[in-house]
Amino acid sequence: MRTFALIHGAGDVGWYWHLVAAELRARGHRVVAPDLPGGDAPTLDDYADAVVEAVGDARDPVVVGQSFGAFTAPLVAARRPVASLVLVAGMVPAPGESPDRWWQATGYAQAVRRRSGPDGGPAAGGDPYAAFYHDVPRDLAEEAMSRARDHPSPAASAQPWPLDGWPGVPTRFVLCTEDRFLPPGFLRPLVRERLGLVPEEIAAGHCVALSRPVELAALLAGPATG
């Protein structure tokens, strides 16, 4: 049995993971998926502390970070022993790079423009159902939208990522091949450059935990988790 610590992304809450959590628990694993602190003041360090507290004394958890959660997951590994890190459609940070700076530093806008053409494609129109939930059942997408909140905080978004380098623990990256928000053509080279990894791929959009929970849980619980 493993403990999985599931970290949600921006604008989200721990509910995002509920289908994956149920699948993992059915396989005999323990799961924690905390709501990270709200409000304007919490920092990336506060988010990591909240995950550490939720994990408690569980031995060597697998820490999974979705999207913006990739800024938090490695901070957890710097605070306590973990079995591995898994980033799911993650915003891979570099030392000293704030989330606010990440978009420019990675060349995100240019990469998405090249992929989508002058109109920016489905992710540019401001419709979350087109950008994030295009492959999620409508009832689940509506439930997710009803739970949306202002997150991360301005303080967390402005904070330089505090580690000097990536933690020395086994790391995996799950890339969503139908992601309209962080397109695969943008993420593959970024993951290779910043982590030296070839991503594992799953046919899903950005919110894979809602659109492909069985497949994602099977991938997370596979032998590569240690």
N, C-alpha and C positions, 0 to 999 in steps of 0.2 A: 504494500500500500504506500502510495505517495501522498504528500500534501501539495496541492496546487494553489498558489496565490495568484489570482487573476486580477489584473489591474486594468480598469476601464480607460477609455480615451477621453478626449476633450468633449465637453458638453454632455457628458454621460454620467451614469451611476452604475453601481455594481449589478443592478438588474440586467444590464446588457448581457451578462454572462450566464443568465439563469438556465438556458437550455443546455449549454455546454457543461455547466456545473452538474446538472441532473445526469447527463451521460457519464461524466467522470465518476460521480457517486455510485451509479449503477455498476461501474467496473470495480468498485471497492475502494475508491480513493477519497481522501478528505479534501474539501474545497473551501477556500475563503475568497470572497469577492467583495471587499469593502467599498462603501461610498467614500471617496477621498474628501478631505475637508472642503467645505464651501466658503464663500466670502472672498473679500478682496485681499486679505493679508497672508494666507498660507503660502509657503514657498515649496519648491521642489523637495527640500529636505523634510518639510512637514508631511508631504505626501508619502515619502519613503518611510517616515516614522509611523504613519498610520498603517501601512502595510505590515511593517515589522510587528506592530502591536497586534494586528489581526492574526498573524501567523502564530504568535505566542511561542511556545517551546517546541513546536513541531520540528522534527529533525530533517535537515536538508530538503527544504521545499523546492519545487519547480516553480520559478517565478515567471509569469507570462504577462507581457505588456502589449496592449493593443494601441496602435497609432500613437497618440501623445504619451501613452503609458510607457513608451520606450525611453522617455526621459527619466522616469521614476524607477523602472525595474532594476537597472544596474546600480542605483543608489542603495537598493535593498541588499544586493549582493555585496556591497562594500560595508554594510553594517552587520551582517551575520552570515554564517555558512549557508550556502544554497547548493542544490544538486546541479542546477543548470538555469540558464536564462532562455526564454523563447520570446521573440518579438513577432507579433502578428500585424502585418501591414504597418510596421513601426517607423516612426520618425527617428532615425538613428542619429544621436547627438555626437558632437565632437567636443573635446575638452575646451572649456571657456566659452562655448557657444550657447547663447540663450535661445529659448524657443522662438522669441520674436525675431532673432537674427537667422534662424535656421532656414527660413524660406529663401532669403537672398543668398546665403552662403552655399546652399545646395543647388542653386540655379533652378529652383522649382518652377517659377513662372515661365521661364524660357522653355523648359522641357515640356510642360503641359501645352504651351502654345504650339510647339513643333508637332506635338502629337495630335492636337485637336483642330488645328487650323485657326483662321482669324477670329471665328466666333467663340473660341475657347471650349467648344464641345459641351456635353451634358453637365459637366461639373461647374460651368461658369455662369449659369443662369440663375443661381440662387435657389433652385428648387431642391430641397434635401431628398425628396423622393427619387429624383433623377440622379443626384450626385452620390448619395450614400445608400439608399434603400431600394434601388431598382430591381434587385433580385430577392428582396425580403417580402414574405407574405404581407399583404396590406394591413391586416389587423395588427400584426407585430410591429410594423413600421409606425402605425399610428400610436400604438402603446409607447414605443420608444420616443416618439416626438413629444408625447404628453409628459414624459419624465425628463425632458431636456432641461438643462440649467446652464447658467454662466459658469463655465469652468474650462480651463484653469483660471486662477486669479491673475490679476495684473502683476502681482509680485512674483509669482512663479514664472510667468511668461517672460519677465525681464531679467530673471536670475541667470547668470552664466552657469552652464552645467559644471558642477564643482569637482568632478573627478579629473585626474591627470591622464587617465587612459581607461580602456575598457577592462572590467574586472577579469581576472584570470580564471574564469569558470567556463565550462562547455556552453556554447551559445548556438542557438538555431534561429533562423529567420523564415517565417512563413509568408510567402508573397501571394497575393490574391490576383489571379490573372485577368479578372474582369473589373478590377478596381478603377473607378473613374476619378477618384480623389487623389490617390497616390498611384499613378499608373505604373504598370510593370516595367515599361521602358525607362522610366525615371528611377525606380527603386533598384533594379538589378545592378546597374553600375555603382550606385551609391552604397549598396550593401557590400559589393566586392571591394570598393575603395576603403570604406570605413571599418569593415569587420573582417575582410578577407574571406568571405563566405559565398558559396553558391546557394541561393535560397531554395527551400522546399516550396513547391507551388500547389495551389488549390484553386479550382475553378469557382470563383466567387467574387462578389463585389467587396467593397470596403468593410461592410458590417457582416463579416463572415460568420460570427458567432450566432447571428440570427437567421442567416440564410442557409448555412451548411453546418449546423451544430453537431450532427452525428459524425460527419467527416472530419471536422476540426478536432473534436474530442478524441477520435481514434488516432489522429496524427499526434496530438499532444501526449497521449498515453502510450505511444509506441516506444520501442526499445531505446530510441535515441535520447529519451529523457533521463537515462542513467539508471 
